[in-house]
Amino acid sequence: GSHTLQISFFFGGFNFSFIEFLTVSTEIDNPDFKNYSFQLEQNFPNPFNPTTQINYSISSASIVIINIYNLNGELIKNIVNEYIQPGNYSVKFDAERLSSGVYLCSMKADNFSDYKKIILLK
């Protein structure tokens, strides 16, 4: 952000106004540095038929598990189960052999856990 500082010195009736300001940057000057977070995004498109894209990101190297469940909590398909470095990722889910309906896409990584409802319309 931007900050402003105004300082005035008064000595025996004189207005003393010589002040030297030094600007210090606190930003990281590394172009390779990215500030990732743990996140599971909503699939796109949604509703879908028969494929959809699932985007996710992680902020630290972790074992990432992404599963698809039906509404009874039964595992339908494991999409991702691997150790991944920080970054943004995308995976395609093909539901060609599944029936129309609502499913849950679950992601677990490190201490992060989230799910999204995904809708297959045939």
LINURBEL-V791162 format. One record per residue. PSI is psi as a letter, one per 40 degrees, with the letter a starting at -180 (none if undefined). Layout:
# LINURBEL-V791162
PSI + PSI
This chain:
# LINURBEL-V791162
i + h + i + h + h + h + h + h + h + h + h + f + e + i + h + h + f + h + h + h + i + h + h + h + h + e + i + h + f + h + e + e + h + i + g + i + i + h + h + h + i + h + i + h + i + h + i + i + h + e + i + i + h + h + i + i + i + i + e + i + h + i + h + h + h + h + i + h + i + i + e + e + e + h + h + d + h + h + d + h + g + i + h + i + i + i + a + h + i + i + i + h + h + h + f + d + e + i + i + i + a + h + i + h + h + h + h + h + h + b + e + i + h + i + i + i + h + i + h + h + h + none
